Amino acid sequence: MRVFYEDWQMGCCGTPFAVGDEVAWRLVPYRRKDRRRNAGHGAEAWVENHGGPDRATTGRVHAIELVHQEYLARHDPLAVARPEPEPGTVVLRPAGRALEEVPDGRTLEPVDACPKWFEEDEEPPPRQVPYRVRRTVGALVTLDATGSVDLPRPTLDATPDEPGDRP
């Protein structure tokens, strides 16, 4: 089965793994409508380290592909030319850019091991706006489940994917 391991899930609470490793992950299935929009980059399920099902799916990692996505970065005008705050005031400001996915800007890179931290490359200055950013957004893993794969079903109050999808 194909599983998507998002960059932030790995960076926060994940443990790096390699081809041939046995892993135990809590997996959540993608709904059909999410797969049609290519959420998960073709995976059947994603790794959920912050909730998800009570039981983990155990399996052996057969293959790993890093998923790279290209974006156009546009400066956020709301992040520019703000008045200075009063002394002693804590102010949180946006990073100053908004990322927009480039259509068909996804590439897969076969690797032997999944890193803990994922990379981001952007065009060096001087550059024109919009400029290109390439982020590694996660890993697409081929997992050979060693037991039965018991993915949770979507909850009954979820919007059905298509007519007749509810049990």
Buried (B, 14 or more C-beta within 10 A) or exposed (E): BBBBBBBEBBEEEBEEBEBEBEBEBBBBBBBEEBBEEEBBBBBBBBBBBEEBBEEEBBBBBEBBBBBBBBBBBBEEEEEEEEEEEEEEEEEEEEEEBBBEEBEEBBEBEEBEEBBEEBEEEBEEEEEEEBBBBBBBBBBBBBBEBEEEBEBBEBEEEEEEBEEEEEE
